[in-house]
Amino acid sequence: MSNNQFGRQGWTPTRIGNQDGKTYVITGTTSGTGFEAAKILLAKGARVIMLNRNAAKSAATVASLKEQLGDEIDVLNVTMDLAEQASVKEAAAEVLEKADRIDALICNAAIAQVPKRVLTVDGFESQLGVNHFGHFTLQALLFPLIKASKGRIVTVGSLGYDMGLKTIKFDDLNWENDYTPNDAYSQSKLAQIMCIYELQDKLKQAGVTGVKAYACHPGSSRTSLIATSGSWMMRIIFGLMKLSPLTQPAENGAYPMLMCATEPTLDQSAFYGPTGRNNWVGPVGAHKLEPHAKDKAVAEKLWQVSEMATGVSWTI
Ligand SMILES: NC(=O)c1ccc[n+]([C@@H]2O[C@H](COP(=O)([O-])OP(=O)(O)OC[C@H]3O[C@@H](n4cnc5c(N)ncnc54)[C@H](OP(=O)(O)O)[C@@H]3O)[C@@H](O)[C@H]2O)c1
């Protein structure tokens, strides 16, 4: 018998009901899992506000969604580069102006396996800056509307949280020493999910029960991730992996985030993703999370350091 709460097939989007009147904000929808998630939510009648950095790609994404789903879909793009805190702040202000509710903010965009250490304009190592600090600021600034909407925050992490150092390198957050693409990516994804579990604690302490926060990952999905930011060697390795049954279509990679954004009864303390081989593919559900992802002392310090670094304070 399967111990997946959704049975042997795991969670699938057939569980999503009519989404008329609901608004989802999703980062990184020009390709991969973010595109598939936006498409499924739009097909169910939701309004989707996409946050993307590249205006031409965003326009092509809107055109492709309309071509596939019809002109009547309610989709809007707001330009945001997660690598620039100023851009994230501007985009958040624009979203607050244009949206009257947020049922879920899905933090999906990322770069990965950046071959050489690069700093963002704000001086952050690029993966930490884009994946973690960019989304940390976005979440904090959109939180008031999410709270008013009794909405959710969903972070798309990675199994990389359990690779590399498996903790936060507080004495050298921006990798002046010993940079490797995988260690820096893994730290950024660990930071992202640690902040979700820390947010759950903060919500509880503040007595805020209406907002839910979830961490998930897409397993090993055939997307543009490595082609966008990885080295030639990584592109070749992942190119070969894409031919094997150890990867799944991008659409399946979107299921965990869609489940976390829409499924009524989910345990926030869990980690969601594929439950098949290595957690890379297979039926979607909750699976094991290693304890370092919930190290309380590290999470509290990371939250403080992130508020200091971004200059953004959460009001919960
Ligand atoms: N694919 C996998 O096997 C895998 C495994 C583990 C975790 N993940 C996670 O899954 C999520 C989705 O990735 P994916 O695999 O679907 O990759 P993808 O196809 O490369 O999509 C990534 C998206 O993020 C956007 N993005 C990158 N940098 C950005 C920035 N500075 N500002 C705004 N948007 C930015 C990209 O936009 P552009 O088009 O402008 O580049 C793109 O829309 C990520 O969080 C990733 O860490 C993926």
Ligand as a Chemical Component Dictionary entry (heavy atoms), coordinates in Angstrom:
data_LIG
# 
_chem_comp.id                   LIG 
_chem_comp.type                 NON-POLYMER 
_chem_comp.pdbx_formal_charge   0 
_chem_comp.three_letter_code    LIG 
# 
loop_
_chem_comp_atom.comp_id 
_chem_comp_atom.atom_id 
_chem_comp_atom.alt_atom_id 
_chem_comp_atom.type_symbol 
_chem_comp_atom.charge 
_chem_comp_atom.model_Cartn_x 
_chem_comp_atom.model_Cartn_y 
_chem_comp_atom.model_Cartn_z 
_chem_comp_atom.pdbx_ordinal 
LIG N1  N1  N 0  15.096 21.301 -13.232 1  
LIG C1  C1  C 0  15.494 20.604 -12.202 2  
LIG O1  O1  O 0  15.799 19.413 -12.298 3  
LIG C2  C2  C 0  15.557 21.253 -10.851 4  
LIG C3  C3  C 0  16.094 20.514 -9.794  5  
LIG C4  C4  C 0  16.085 21.078 -8.528  6  
LIG C5  C5  C 0  15.534 22.320 -8.328  7  
LIG N2  N2  N 1  15.049 23.030 -9.382  8  
LIG C6  C6  C 0  14.448 24.345 -9.102  9  
LIG O2  O2  O 0  13.275 24.509 -9.890  10 
LIG C7  C7  C 0  13.027 25.892 -10.089 11 
LIG C8  C8  C 0  12.664 26.153 -11.544 12 
LIG O3  O3  O 0  13.778 25.924 -12.360 13 
LIG P1  P1  P 0  13.677 25.233 -13.800 14 
LIG O4  O4  O 0  14.338 23.940 -13.677 15 
LIG O5  O5  O -1 12.302 25.324 -14.331 16 
LIG O6  O6  O 0  14.677 26.184 -14.634 17 
LIG P2  P2  P 0  14.493 27.166 -15.876 18 
LIG O7  O7  O 0  13.778 26.484 -16.985 19 
LIG O8  O8  O 0  15.870 27.703 -16.148 20 
LIG O9  O9  O 0  13.583 28.327 -15.290 21 
LIG C9  C9  C 0  14.119 29.276 -14.399 22 
LIG C10 C10 C 0  13.325 30.549 -14.483 23 
LIG O10 O10 O 0  13.935 31.496 -13.575 24 
LIG C11 C11 C 0  14.125 32.717 -14.265 25 
LIG N3  N3  N 0  15.207 33.523 -13.704 26 
LIG C12 C12 C 0  16.522 33.226 -13.651 27 
LIG N4  N4  N 0  17.204 34.248 -13.109 28 
LIG C13 C13 C 0  16.307 35.227 -12.823 29 
LIG C14 C14 C 0  16.393 36.536 -12.286 30 
LIG N5  N5  N 0  17.572 37.078 -11.947 31 
LIG N6  N6  N 0  15.265 37.254 -12.123 32 
LIG C15 C15 C 0  14.058 36.743 -12.499 33 
LIG N7  N7  N 0  13.907 35.523 -13.034 34 
LIG C16 C16 C 0  15.026 34.769 -13.203 35 
LIG C17 C17 C 0  14.411 32.302 -15.697 36 
LIG O11 O11 O 0  14.222 33.420 -16.544 37 
LIG P3  P3  P 0  15.090 33.684 -17.898 38 
LIG O12 O12 O 0  14.293 33.058 -18.991 39 
LIG O13 O13 O 0  15.138 35.175 -17.988 40 
LIG O14 O14 O 0  16.425 33.036 -17.723 41 
LIG C18 C18 C 0  13.356 31.207 -15.870 42 
LIG O15 O15 O 0  12.099 31.772 -16.141 43 
LIG C19 C19 C 0  14.281 26.603 -9.579  44 
LIG O16 O16 O 0  14.012 27.122 -8.290  45 
LIG C20 C20 C 0  15.327 25.513 -9.482  46 
LIG O17 O17 O 0  16.301 25.772 -8.482  47 
LIG C21 C21 C 0  15.053 22.524 -10.637 48 
# 
loop_
_chem_comp_bond.comp_id 
_chem_comp_bond.atom_id_1 
_chem_comp_bond.atom_id_2 
_chem_comp_bond.value_order 
_chem_comp_bond.pdbx_ordinal 
LIG N1  C1  SING 1  
LIG C1  O1  DOUB 2  
LIG C1  C2  SING 3  
LIG C2  C3  SING 4  
LIG C2  C21 DOUB 5  
LIG C3  C4  DOUB 6  
LIG C4  C5  SING 7  
LIG C5  N2  DOUB 8  
LIG N2  C6  SING 9  
LIG N2  C21 SING 10 
LIG C6  O2  SING 11 
LIG C6  C20 SING 12 
LIG O2  C7  SING 13 
LIG C7  C8  SING 14 
LIG C7  C19 SING 15 
LIG C8  O3  SING 16 
LIG O3  P1  SING 17 
LIG P1  O4  DOUB 18 
LIG P1  O5  SING 19 
LIG P1  O6  SING 20 
LIG O6  P2  SING 21 
LIG P2  O7  DOUB 22 
LIG P2  O8  SING 23 
LIG P2  O9  SING 24 
LIG O9  C9  SING 25 
LIG C9  C10 SING 26 
LIG C10 O10 SING 27 
LIG C10 C18 SING 28 
LIG O10 C11 SING 29 
LIG C11 N3  SING 30 
LIG C11 C17 SING 31 
LIG N3  C12 SING 32 
LIG N3  C16 SING 33 
LIG C12 N4  DOUB 34 
LIG N4  C13 SING 35 
LIG C13 C14 SING 36 
LIG C13 C16 DOUB 37 
LIG C14 N5  SING 38 
LIG C14 N6  DOUB 39 
LIG N6  C15 SING 40 
LIG C15 N7  DOUB 41 
LIG N7  C16 SING 42 
LIG C17 O11 SING 43 
LIG C17 C18 SING 44 
LIG O11 P3  SING 45 
LIG P3  O12 DOUB 46 
LIG P3  O13 SING 47 
LIG P3  O14 SING 48 
LIG C18 O15 SING 49 
LIG C19 O16 SING 50 
LIG C19 C20 SING 51 
LIG C20 O17 SING 52 
# 
